Amino acid sequence: MISLRELASRIRGLFGRAKLDQDLDEELQSHLEMLIEDNMSRGMSFDEARRAARRSFGGVIQTKEAYRDQRGLPIVETILQDLRYGLRMLRKNPAFTIVTVLTLALGIGANTAIFSVLDAVMLQNLPVDHPQQLVVVNWTSKNWPAIVEDLEGSSRKDPIGGGSLSESLPTPIFDALRTQCTTLSDVFAFSANVHRFNVQFEGRPYAAETESVSGNYFTGLGVRPILGRTILPTDDVATAPPVAVLSYNFWKRNLGSDESAVGKTIVTNNLPMTIIGVAPPEFFGTQPGENNDMWVTLRMFPRLVQSLNFSTASGSNAAAAADAYWQQSTTWWLVVMGRVKSGISEAQTRAELDVIFDQSIDAMITSEKQKENRPAMRLVEGNKGLDFLRRRFSEPLFVLMGAVALVLLITCANVAGLLLSRATARQKEIAVRLSLGARRARLIQQLLTESLLLALLGGAIGFLLSRWMSDMLVALVSSGNNRIPLSITVNDRVLLFTASAAVITGILFGLAPSFRAMRINLTSALKEGGAGSRLGPRRSLLTRILVSAQVALSLVLLVGAGLFLRTLQNLENVPLGFERDRLILLSVSPGLNGYKGAALAEYYRQVQERIATTPGVSSVSFSSHGPVGDGSSSSSIKIPGVTKGKEVFDLHRHLVGPNYFATLGIPMLAGRVLDERDNDAGPKVAVVNATLARNAFGEDNPLGKILRFGSDEKPRDFEIVGVVGDAKYNDLRQSPPPTAYFSHLQSINSASYMTFLVRTESDPDTVMGALRIEVAAVDANIPITRMETLAQKIDKSLFLERMFSRLTGSFGLLALLLVCVGLYGTMSYFVARRTSEIGVRMALGAQPSQVFRMVLTEGLVLTGTGVIVGLAGAAMATRLIAGVLYDVKALDPITFVSVSAMLIGIGLLACYIPARRAMKVDPMVALRYE
């Protein structure tokens, strides 16, 4: 074993080599001279003395090599030597080097870009202090627990045991955890839903995504502001003045990065609040992908959402009733996180929280019914925040990761084919080196070093390309009205992935050519133009396999891209049940500013009236839910004569304004529409769609039938006065559900928000500016929370399908380009290496057309073999994406046949030029190669 002193000496020996070699030469020369003088003193002549001295001293060169081995690190020196030689060889072939490096850069860059987004979504920790200490309190139950009457946030299927899983908890459980827990140093909470509130700052209205948090939220996370201070526990009490912390993006975008904004007043839903601080730019909240604008205290939340009608109380009791609603045990609306104390194990924390959770549930149960499906506590890691974004995008990103992995495999096959051709051309060089005594393993090491150099250069350029590709991917992954603020950063994981991809890629495409280069016959290879230098059928088998593999892999990618493209086309052209052209969607929330009852109805009437008189507007109405992706409300009702006993009928419901069906272009099938006469003083009426009429009444006439809300003792009946055609609302993939439309004037609680539907006579973009002016004229303090065309809304609702289609299509085209290059290069090389054979054939009478067909046939065989293998692979691979397709089968024959035909056609095109070159070979010139 080498000692540390010897190791240090060897490392020093790597530097100052020239000086050390000079000292060694001088020392060896002095020894020789001493031996010569000693021999001459014994009576020898000078020549005899020198020969004798050399014989006794031994080989000088061998002595120098032995000394060099002892003073340095041979492995390092060998690698450096290989690197220098490899760089010289790559510099000698600039065209080959540029093409190979750029090819690898595209493959590695695409993989790194996808991994960067995957890392931001799946792997990155929250930008807070010591995120690994954070935990989130969840609950699970076999079926829906009766104790949960209203759940804010989300629930989902439990991936471990089935049933329901959610992170939303009621206020009593949060209070118990923060007062009784001893294993957590901080227990804090925040609202499960982020609400869009109306805010006003210095006379300018905005819509702000607002999250309510407990007083220790920021200190518990370890987030420090860049201006002012954060919310403290003393702010989260009933007697404290209302305060708000702004996000960095909201402060920069809307307040112009004004540092004097801290201490000023921002009016939120008509409630004045003091701006006390600005959060750091990297902090987005606890949910990756959130776009929070503002944080307020939990105590302020009931006052801010009074208008959302969670309580029927009014007047002076409204605030107290709203506060009581959010404090009761049946309203589960808080997400609770904590920070595990140092030295406390996860098992200890879970055991204590289990006891507190169970005791809290016992204290909240007030009836036998609430004992049903009792929820159980589950503790999960909180270092990455909440997992909504991960659940939504993990599967699409893994599918795309598989797609770019195929691109990288195609890249490897392409580069391996180029290196095989290059290795064949270098056979004489390799044969000379072997004949001079070089070991085959040493030459393989040298060739692999060249491959790794190519891969590392491609990886470096690919890494630079990935930064641009990552931004493009984030834009494609973003949904809704705002860009998802993913933090795409260069971290250890991304660098390690890129380096690993480059090294593995270099080994993959370099190993086979390196070993193939060693399998040569020295005698024939050293003969100029000998048989050993020809590329016969057996010697070209690996090259053919690589080309066919590229075709097969690209076919799998192109079939997937074709299926996604057909899905996108089907969804874009799916019948909506109404006219989609020249329709603007404009949303406002006047209820958040205190409008209610008659004042709220009057506001909607005035806005509709002013918009209707705007030049370029042909029709206008409004509804509680806009078309395509705005969701819908649902109810379980009774229908006299249809439902019996406790049986109920499920339907979707919409509150609409006058002229609604005419504005959207929904056809009237029977009866009449809803209009101004359908107010609170008139009889309660409803219009139903064709699906509800068919499902509930079959062939019977639905007009005059009753939809009953409430109980039989206190019914709230609505008479059906009209039937309209089916229209899609929530999801383009789903068939229209049974739907009933009601006048907003006859609702128990008129919606605090509405989406106005504006039909224009020409381009909607020319009208939008005027619409902003008209809405502001009614009340300048109410911002337009959203304004877009229906075409834009549909485009956003199809973002996932569009992302799949664009990305897989781009990867497929890249793979197709690589296949063309690989096939063209292979066939060109075949023609060049078989020039003498072609010359012999033509000298013996073969016609140019026959040579042309021979080359085309060879290319067709390679392409056809790849297509057959690729069809089998695509048939298996497309089963993995069957769930995201729409109105197209995973084994769609049109897609499979068209892609196969396209690949064969492109394969023939890639072989056309080499085939034309082959048929023009001059037999006399070709025979000179012999």
N, C-alpha and C positions, 0 to 999 in steps of 0.2 A: 504494500500500500504506500502511496506517495505521501510523504510528510508535508506539513504546512510550509516548512522552510523550502523544501524542494519545489512545491507547487508555486510558491512566490518567486523562486528563482526561474522556473519555467515561464511564468507569465512575463517577468522582466526580459526574458530571452526573446519574446515576440517583438520587442522594440529595439531600435538601433542595430538592426541586422548587418548593415554595411560595415559599421565600425567593428562589430564582433567578428565578422568574416575577415576583415583586414588584420585584426589582432591574431586570429587563428592562423592566417597565412604566414604572418611574420614569425609566430612561434614555431610552426612546422618547419619553416625555412631555416631558422636558427638551429633546430635539432639536426636537420640534414647536414648543415654546414659543419656542425661539431663532429658528426660521424665521419664526414669526408676528411676533415683534418686529422681525426684519430687514425683512420686507415692510411692516410698518406704518411703519417709518422712511423708507420710500420713498414714503409718501403714501397707501397703501392703507388702506381701512377695516378694522375688525377681522374682519368676515365675509369680505371679499375676501382679506385676508391669511391667514386660516385655510384657506380653500379652496385658495389657491395653495400654501401649505405642504404640505397633504395631497397635492396633485398632484405636487409635486416629491419628496416623501419616498417616495411609493409606498404599497402596501397594508400597513397595520399588522399585520393578521392573518397575511398571507403572510410578513412579516418575522419575526414571532414563531415561526411554524412552521419557517422556515429555520434560525433560531437554535436551536430545540429539536433539530432533526435533527443539528446540528453538536455539540451539547453532550452528547448521550446515545447509547445504542445502540438504534436504532429497532426492530431485530428483537426485542430483549428486552422493550422497552416494548409492542410489539404482542402478544407472547405473554402478558405479564402482563395486558394489556387483555382479551385473549380469555379468559384464565382467570377474571378477575373477572366478565365477562359470562356465561361458561358456568356459574359457580357460582350467579349470580342466576337463570338460567333453570332450573337443576336445583332450586333452592330454591322456585321458583314452582310446580313440579309434584312435590310430595313423594311422592305415591303412585307415579307413574311412576319416580321416582328410586329409591325403596326396592325396588320389584319388580325393576328392572333390576340394581341393585347386588347384591342377594342372589342373583339368578340367576347373575350373573357370579362371585360369590364361591364358589358351589358348584362351578362348572366349573373355575375356576382353582385353588381349594383342593384339589380331588380330584387334579388334575394335579401340583400341588406336593407333595402327600403321597406319591404314587407315586414322583415323582422323588427325594424325600428318602430313601426306602427304597432306591431304585436307587443313589443316591449312596453310601449307607452300605455297600451290598453290593459295588458295582462300582468306585467311584471313590475312596473315602477311603483315605488312607495310614495305615499303622500309627502308633499314638500313641507314637513313639519319636524319638530324635534323628536328624535328617537321613535320613529313610527313603528318599529317592531314591538314596542310595549303596548300598543293600542289593541283593544278588543271591542267587538260589537255584540250587544245582547240581542239575540233572535229568539223567536218562539216557533214551535211546530206542533201540529196536531193531526190525528188521523183523518178527521173530517173537519169541516168548518165549525169552530167553537161558538156555541150559542151566546157566550158572554161578549163576543165582539159584534156590536150592532153597526158601528160605523168605523171603517178602516181607511185612513188616509195613507198615501204611499202605495205600495204594491204588495201583492201576495203571489206566490208561485208554487209550483209543485216541488215538494221536497225531494231532491235528488238521492237522498240516502234511504229514507223509509217510505217515500210516497206521502200522500196527504198534503197539507198546507204548510207553507213556510213563509215567514215575514219578519221584518225588523221593526215594525211599528208597534209601539207600546202605549198604554194609557198613562196619564199623569200620576195616579197613585203608585204605580210600579216604579216610575222614575223617582218619585219622592222617597220611596222606601229604599231604593238602591243607593241614592246619594247620602242618605242619613245613617244607614245601617252597615254599609259595606266597609270592611277594613282591609281587604286585600288589594283594593284599587286606590291609587293616590288621587285620582280625579275621576268623577262621574259627571258627565255633561250630556246635554240633549239638544236636539234641533228638530224642526218640523220636517216630517217625512215628505211633504210636498213643498216645492218652491212655487210661490205665487207671483203672478205678474200684477203689480200694483201701479196705480196712477200716482206719479210724483210730479212736483212742481218746484223748480229752483229758479229764483229771481225772475219769475214771470214766464218761464219756459216750461211747457209740459213734456213729460217723458213717461215711458212705460219701463218699469224696473223690475227685474226678476229678484224677488226678495225672499230671504230665508230667515226664519225666527229661531233664535238660539238662546240657550241659558247663559247666565252671567259669567260662568267659568268656561265657556266654549273656547275662546281664544287662548286663555291661559292653560287650559287642559291640553289643547293641541300643541301649544308652544309656538304660537304665531305672533310675531311682533309687527306693529304697523310701521309704515314708512313716514307717516305723518300723524300727529296727535296720539291718541290712545285707543285701545280696544274696549269692548263692552266688559264691564266688571260685575261681580255679584251684586254690588250696591245699585247698579242700574236696573236689575231685574227684580224689582219689588214694586208693589202697587203704588207707593207714594213717590217713586222716582220720576223725574221728568223724562219724556220720550227722547231717546237718542238713536243714532244710526251710524254704522260704519260702512263706508263705500268701498267697492272693489276698485282696484287700480285701473282697470279698463274703463269702467263707467266714469271715474274721475277724470281720466285722460280724454275720453271720447266726448263727453257731454259738458264737462266743467273746464275743459281746456287746461288741465293740470294746474289749476289755480290753487296755490298753497293757502291762500286766505280763505278758501271754502270751509276749512275746519273752524268750527264755532258758529257758522252761519246756519240758517234754518232751511230745511227741505220739507215741503208739505207732502205727506204720504196719505192718500185717501182722505184728504181734508184734515189730517191730523198733523200739526206742526211738530217737527222733530229736529233736534240739534245734531249736526254732523260733528262727530267727535274724533274721527280718524279715517285713514285710508289704508287698506290692507296691502301687503307686498304684492308685486306683479306676478310672482310665481304661484300665489295661493288662489285656488279656485273653489275651495270648499272641501267636502269629504267625499264627493262623488266625481270621479274622473269624467270629464266631458260636460260638467256643469258650466253654466255661464252666468253665475250669480252677479248681480249688480249691487246688492245692498244687504246688510244684516241688521236686524232689529231684535229686541228682546222678546222672550216668550210672553211676558206680561202684557206687551202691547198687541200681541197677535189677535186676541178676541176683539179688541176695538177696531183693528184694521179690517177684519173680515165680517163685521156685523151685517154688511149688505149682502153677504152670500146666503142669507136666509137659513142659517142652521137653527134658528129659533123663531117661533112665531110671535114672540113678545114685541112690544112696541113702546114708544115713548121713553120715559125715564127708566123703565125696567129693561130696556133692550140691552144695555151694556152689561148689566148684572146677569141677564139670561145668557148672553153670548159667552161670558166668562164661565158660567156654570156648565155650559155645554162642553167646553174643552177640558174642564176639570173632572168630569164624570168618568166612571170606570168603564163605561161601554164605548167611549170614543177613544180609539187607538190611533194616535197621530204623531207620536214622538219616536225618534231614533235615539237610542241611548248608547254612548260609547264611554269607555274608561281606559285608564292607563294602569297596567299592572305594576305594583310596587317592586322595587329591586329585591331579589332574594325570595320572592313568592313564586311558587310553581303554578303552572296552568291548572293542575288538578286541584290545588287548594282554592284557587279563585273560582273554579267551576263549582266546587262543593259548596262554598259559601253563597254564591249567587243562586244556586238551586234552592237553597233553604229560604232565602229572602223572596225569591220569585214565587215559590209555592205558598208561602205565608200571605203574600200580597193577593194572590188569586183567591185564597180562602176568605180573606177579608172582603173581597169585592163581590163574591157570589151571594145573591139575594133570593134566588129561586131555584127550584129543582131543574128547570129547563137550562139554567146557566151552568149546571154541572156537566152538561153533555159536552163531549169532546174537549175535555179540559186541556188547555195549552201547556206545553212543557218548554222549559228554557233550554236554549242552545247557545253556547258561546263560540264565536268565530273570530278569526284574526282580523284586525282592523288596520294593519299596516298599509294596505293598498286602498283603503276606503271602501265605500259601498260598491257592489258588483253589478249595477245595472248595465253599465257600458260593456263590461266583460261578458255578461250573459247575452247581450244583444249582438256583439260583433265577434265573439270568439270563433264561432263556427264559420262565418264568412272569411275571416282572416286566415284560419287554418286551411280552408279550401284554396284560397289564393296562394298560401305558402306552398301547398302541394303543386299548384300550377307553375309557380316560378321555379320550384325544384325540378320540374320536367324541363323547363327552359335551360336550367343549368346542366342537366344531363345531356340535352341536345348539344349544348355548347361544348361539353367535354368530348362527346363523340365527334363533333366537328373538328376540334383542335387535335384530337387523337389521330384522326384521318390525315390532317395536315402533317403531323409529326411522323406518321408512318411513311408518308411520301418523302419527307425530308430525310428520314433515317435510311430509306432505300437509296436516295441520292448520295448519302454519305458512307455507303458501304465500303468504298475503296479506302477512304480515310480511316475507317474503323479497322479494316483488314491490315493496313500498314501498321497501325498502332499495336494490333495484336501480334503481328509477325515480329515486332521489335521487342516483345516481351511484356506488354501491358496485360494486366489481369482483367478478365471479363467483368468481375465484380466492380473493379475500379472504373471501368468504362460505363457500366450501368449507373454507378454513382454520379459520374459526370453528366450523363444524359438526363438523369432525374433532376440534377441541380439546374440544368437549363430549363426543364419543365417548370420547376418551382419558381425560377426567376420570372418566367412568363406569367405564371399564376399570381405572384406577388405584385408584379407591375399592373396586371389587370385588376387585382383586388384594390390596389391603391386608387386607381382611376375610378373603379366601380364605387368605392367608398365616397368619393367626391360626387359622383353622379347620384348616389343614393340620397344625399341631402335634398337635392331638387326633387327626386322621385317621391320622397317621404312627404314633402309639402303638398305635392299633387295628390297623393293618396289621402291625406287628411282632408283635403277639399272634397274628394269623392266620398269619403266615409261620412263627412258631416251631413247632418239631416236637419229638417225643420227650418226655422227662420234664421238661425244663427250658426256660425261655424263652431264646431266642437273644438274647445281650446286644449287640444292634446299637447303635452310637452314632449316634443321630439328632440331629445338631447343625445350628445355623444357621450356614452358612458362605457364602463368596463365591459358590460355584456355585449354591446353593439360592436365594440372594437374586437373583442374575443371572437364573436360570430364571424366578422369579416375575415379576420386572420385565419380562423379555422376553415372557413369556406374556401379561401385561397389555397391553403396547404392541401386540403383534401382534394380540391379540384386539380391541383398540380399533380398529385400522386395518381389520381384517377386517369387523367388523359396522358400521363407520361410513362406509366409503368409498362403497358403493353408495347408501345413503340420501342422502349429501351430494351426489353427482353428480345423483341423481334430483331432488333439491330444486331444482337450478338449471335443470332442463329444464321451464320454465313459460312460459306466454304471459302477458305483463304485463297486457295489456288485459283478458283474461277473468279473470285472477286478482284484479285490483283491483276487479272488480264483485262486490258482495255476493251470494253464491248463484249466481254465474255458472257457466258450464260448466266453466271451468277449475278449479273447486274440486271437481268431482265425480270419483269414482274409477271411471272406465270400465274395460272389459275390458283394453284395451291398457296402461293405466296401472297396473293391478293385477297384471300378469303376473309381475313380479319378486317381489311378495309371495306369490303363489301358488306360485312355484318354491321360495321359502324354506320355506313350510309343508310342501310335499311332500318337500323334502329332509330336514326334521326327521323326518318319518314314516319315510323310507327309512333314515336312520341309526339311528333307534331300533329299527327292525325287525332290523337287523344285530346290534345289541347284545342284543336280547331273544332272538333265535334262538340266539346263543352262550350266553346265560345258560340257556336251556332245555336245550341239549345238555349243559352242565355239570351241571345239576340232574338230568337223567335218568341221567347217568353216576354221580353220587353215589348216587342211589336204587338203581341196579343193583348197585353195589358194597356198599351197606349191606344189601341183601337177597340177596346171592349165597350159595348154600348152602355152609356151611363143612365139612360132614361131621361135625359134632358140635354139641351143645347149647350155645348162647351165653349163655343166661340164668343169672343168679345164680352166676357163676363168678368167683372172686378169684384173681389171680396174685400170688404173693409170692416174691421172689427173695432168696437168701442166698448168700454165698461163704465157707463155713467153711475151704476149702482155703487161703485167703489168711492165715488165722490159724494155719496149721501142721497142720491136720487132714489126714490121709492114711490110705490103706489101711483097716484094720478100724475105726479110730477115726472116719474120715470116714463109713463106712457106718453106724456106730452113731449118729452125730449125725443123719443123715437119718432113721433109724428112730425115734429119740426125738421128733424134731420132728413127724413124721407121726403118731405115736401121741398126742402131746399135742393136736395140732390136731383129730384125729378125735374126741376126747372133749370138745371145746369145744361148749357149747350153741349150737344153730343151724346146726351143720355137719352135712351129710348124708353127705359123702364127701370124701376127700382122697388125692392122689397127688402125684408130682413127676416132672420130666423135665429133661434138659439144655437143652432149648429150649422156651420157652413158645409157645403158639399165636399166630399172626398177627403177623408183623413181627419176631420174635426170631431169624430166620435159621435155619440148619440146617447140619449137617456132611455132607460128601459123600465118597464113596469110589469107587474103581474096583476091582471084584472079579472073580473068576471063578466061574462056576456050572458045575460038572461036568455034562456032557451038553447044555449050552446054548452056552457059549463054547468056542472052539477055538483052539489055538495061543496066540498073543499077544493074542487078542481079549479084551476086558474088558467088563464090564457096569457102568454108572454108576448109583449109587443114593444117596439121602439116608438118613442114619441118625440115630436118636434113642436116647438112653439114658433108660429110664423106670423108675419104681418100681412097687411092687405096686398093684393096683386102678386102674391108669392109664386103661384103656379104659372102664371103668364110670364113672369120675369125669367124663371128658369126654363120655361118651355116644356113643362111636364104636361102631357095630354090629359084632358078631362074625359073620363070614360062614362060617367053617369052622375046625375045630380048637379050640385052647384059648388062654387068655390067659397072660401072664407073671405069675408070683407068687413067693412066698417060696422055693419049692423050686428056683428058677432062680438058684442062688448059685454061688460059685466051685468048690464041690465037685461040683455036678451037671453033667450033659451040657450043652454049649453050644447054646442054642436061640435062635430069632428068630421074630418075627411080622412078616408083610409085608402091605402094603396091596394093594388089588385091582388097582391099576395095575401094580405090580411083578409080581404073579402073572400078569396078562394079557400083559404085554410079554415076560416071560421064558419062560413055560410055555404060553402060548396056552390051549388047551382042556384040557391035562393037569392033573392034580391036583398042586398045589404042595406039599402036606404030605409031609414026609419028604425033600424035596429039600435040597441043600446050598448055602450061601453061603460061599465060600472067600475069606478074607483072607490076606495074606501070599503067599509064593511056594509053588510046588508042592513044593519041597524041605522047607520049614517051614510047612506050611499051618496056618491057624487056622480050622477049619470050624464053622459054625453050622447046625443043622438047623431047617428051617421047621416050626413046630408049630401055626401059626395064620394065618388070613387075616382082615383087618379091612377096613372100608370106607375109602374115600379121605377124607383130611382136608387142608385147606389150612393151611399154616404160614407160609411166608416172605412171600408176596405174594398179596393177594386177587385180583389180575388173572390170575395164572398158574394153569394146571390143576395138580392135585396130581401131583408127580413120583413115580417109583418110590421107595418108602420102606420101610425095614426098622427094626423096633423091637427093642432089646436090653435085657436086664436090666442095671441099673447095677452089679450085683454080679458080672457076668461080663465087665466091661470090663477091658482091660489096665491102664488108668489111670482110676480112677473120677473123674468130673468134680469139679473143686474148687468148682463152683457149681451150684446147682439152682434151678428155679422150681417152687414148690409150687402145685398147682391145687386150690382149695378150693371145693367145691360147697355152697351154703348152702340152708337151707330157706325163708328169707325175704329181706328186703332185705340185701344184702351189707354196706352201711355200718354196720349194727348189730353186725356181728361183728368188724370190723377191729381195734377197740381190744383185744378179747380175744385176737386172734391175735398182736398185738405182745407181750402179756404172756406167752403160751405160748412163743413163740420165744425171748424173753429168758430164760425160766426154764431153758432148756437150756444156753445160754451167753450171758451178758449182753454179752460183748465182741464178739459178731458182730452187726453192724447189719443191718436189713432194707434192702437196697439199692433195692427197689422194691416197692410194693404198690398195686394198682389192680384194678378190675374188667375183665373182658374187654370189656364195652361201652365203657369208657373207652379201652382199648387199641385197639380197632377205630376209635374216633373219632379217635385220634391218628394212626393209620396212614393215615387218609383226609384228613389236614389239607390237602394240596394241592388235592384235589378239592373239599373244603369251602370252602377259600379262594376258588377260582375261582367256585364256585357262589354264594357269598355276595356277593363283590365285583361280579361281572358282573351278578348279580341286582339289587344295590343301584344300580349304574350304569344298568341297564336301567329300573328303576322311576323313577329320577331323569329319565332321558330321556323316559319316558312322561309324567311330570308336565309336563315342558317342552313336549312335543307338545300335551298337553291345553290348557295355557295359551296356546300359540301359535295353535292352531286356534280356540279359543274367542274369543281376542282378535281374530283376523283376521275371523271370521264376524260377530262383534259390530260390528266397524268397517264391514264391507261393508254390513250392514243399516242402520247409522246413516247412511252416506254415500249409500245408495240409497233413503232414506226417500221422497223425492219420486217416484222411479220406481215404488216399491211402491204409493204413493198413486194414481198414474195408473192402474196396472194394476187396482187394486181399484175405482176410479171407473168404469173401462170394463167391469166385470163379473167380474173375477177373484175366485174364492172364497178365503177364508182358508186352506182346506186346500191349494189349489193353491200359494199363496205359501209355506206351510209346506213342501210337497214341493220347491219350487224351491230354498229355502235348504238343505234337507237334501241335495238332489241335488248342489248346488255343493260342500258339505262332503264328500260321499261321493266326488266326483270327485277332490278334492284328496287325500283319504286313500287312495283306490284307486291313484292315480298313484304316490304315495309307496310303497305296498305293493308294486306291481309292480317299481319300481326297486330297492326294498330286497331283494326276493327274489333278484334277479339278483346284487346285491352280497353277500348272505349266502351264496349258492351258491359264490361265489369265496372269501369270507373264511373259511368253515368248513373249507376244505381245510387251512388253516394250523394248526388245532387237532385235526385228525383223529387225531394220534398220542397225544393224552392222553384220548381218549374210550374208553369201555368198554361193549361190547355195545349200541352205538347208532351208526348211520351218520352221517357228516358231513352228508348230505342227507336226514336223517330226515324223512319226510313228515308224521308226527304233529306234530313240533315246528314245522315250517314252516307247516302249515295252522292249528294252534292259535294261534300267534303272530299270523298274518295276520288270523284271525277276531277275535282280541282287539283288535288295533289298529283294525280297521274298526268294531267295536262301540263302542270308546271314542271314536273319531272322530265317530260318529253322536251319542253322548251329549254330546260337547263342543259339537256344533252344535244340540242340541235347544233350549237356552234362547234362543239368537239366533233360531232358527226360530219359536219360540213368540212372541217379541217382534215378529217381522215380521208374523205373521198377525193381531196385535192393533192394527196401525197404523190410525189413523183417517184415511180419505181426505181429509176436509176440512182436518184439521190438516196432513197431509203436503203438500197442494197449496199451502199458504201458503209453502213453501220456494221455490216458483217466483216 
